[in-house]
Amino acid sequence: MPVKQLNHFSIRTTDMEATRRFYTQVLGFTEGPRPPFPFPGIWLYSGDTTSYDNATVHVIGIDPNDPEGLKKYLGDRDPASLKGTGTVDHIAFYATGLVEMKGKLASLGVPFRERTVPVLGLHQVFLDDPSQVVIELNYPAAELGAA
């Protein structure tokens, strides 16, 4: 039985609001339905919010006043360890609209790095979410001509 594709990724955070703003305002995901887990969280969708299959980012909130639901469901983690991507270097998405995204990032004051991979025909934009998770956005290199 082969593994077919990445379904979602999850971020544990003590700052759900900053994480929500980043993924909705910067990357354009939409907040949608989430099962009633015994801990706070947000599911962010790429596309139709009526299908759980489109919930691309699962934000897991840490409630310092009541961490037991999360501990029992997913296990305990030291909040001090919840920065960066650890052994995972980055999370990547295909995207279009390079000029618009660079303008949005500039207007929001979100720093980014970029490079082109000529053999693949990709222009990559790297940015960090509020938990220092590195996000890579892959654009068709042909969009550079419009910049």
N, C-alpha and C positions, 0 to 999 in steps of 0.2 A: 504494500500500500504506500504509494509515494506521497511525500509532502509536496503540496502544490504551490502555496504562496504564503506570505506573511499576512496574518489576519489583523493584528493590532499590536501596539506596544503600550506599556503601562509606565506611568511615572508616579512615584510616591513623593508627596510634597507636603510641607508645612504651610505653603502659601498657595492655596487653590485659586485665589482670585488673580494673582499675577500670572499663574499658569493658564487660567481660562483666557485672560486678556491676550496673552501671547498667541495662543493657538487659534483664537477667533479673530482678533483684530489684525495680527500680523500675517498668519498663514491662511486665514479664511475658512477654518473649520466651523461647523455649526453645532451648538450644544443640542443634545437630543436625549431620548429616553435611556434610562439605566435601570437595571434590576434593583430591587430593594436589598442591597447588601447591608451588613451590620456595621458599616463605617461610611463616612462621607466620601463623596466622589462625584466626578463629572465624566460623561462619555461625550466625546467630540467626533463628529461625523464628517466624512467627505462624501457628499452626495445625499441621497434620500435618507431622511431620519426615520422612516418607517421600517427599515430593515437593519437589524442589529449587525448584519454583515458589513455595513458601512461605518461602524464605530471604529475609527482608525486609532484614536488616542484615548486610552482609559486613564483618567487622572484619579489617583488614590490619595484621598486626604487623610492626614494624620491629626486626629483630635487629641491634643495633649491632656484634655480633661477626661476623656473616655476612650483610651486606646485599645480596650479589651476586645471589641468586635473585630478590629483589624488584626490584632495579634492571633486570635483564635482562627480567623478565616485564612489569612495569608502568612502568618508568622511575624515575628518581631524583627525589627531592624533598628539600628542605632540612628536616630535622626541626623547625627553629625556625619554619617556616611552617605547622605542623600544628595550629593553634589556631583555633577559631571556624569559621564557615561561609563566610567569604570573600564572594564575590559571590552565593552562594546564601544567602538570608536565613534560611530555616528549613525543616525537614522536618515535614510534618503527617500526623497519623493521625486517623481517626474512632475514637471510643471510646464506651463506656458505663460507668456506674458512677462518676459524678463524686464523690459523697460518699466512696466507698471510696478513690478515688485521692487525694483531698485528705487523707484521714486517713493513708494510707500515706506520702505525701510529708512530712507533718508528723512522723510517727513516725520517719522516716529522716533528718529534718533537711535535706531537699532543698528549697531555696528555689524558689518559683514565682511567676508573675505571671498574672493572669487578667482577662478582659474578656468582654462579651457583644456579639454582633453581632445586633441585633434583627431586621433584615430577613431574615437567613438562619436565624434560630432556632437559633443556635449559641452555646454558652458555651465559650470557649477558655482553656486552661491552657498556659502556656509555661514550660519549664524548660530547663536547659543540661546536656548530657552532660559527662563528664570532659574531653573535648577542646574544650569550649565550643561544640559544635554545638547550635543552638537547636532544640528539639523542641516542636511545637504539638500538643496533644491537643484535638480537637473533640468536644464532648458536645452532645446535644440540650439546648437551653436549658430545656426543661421539667424537666430534672433539678435545676435550681436550686431548685425548690419543695421538694425533698426535703432540701436542705442545711440 
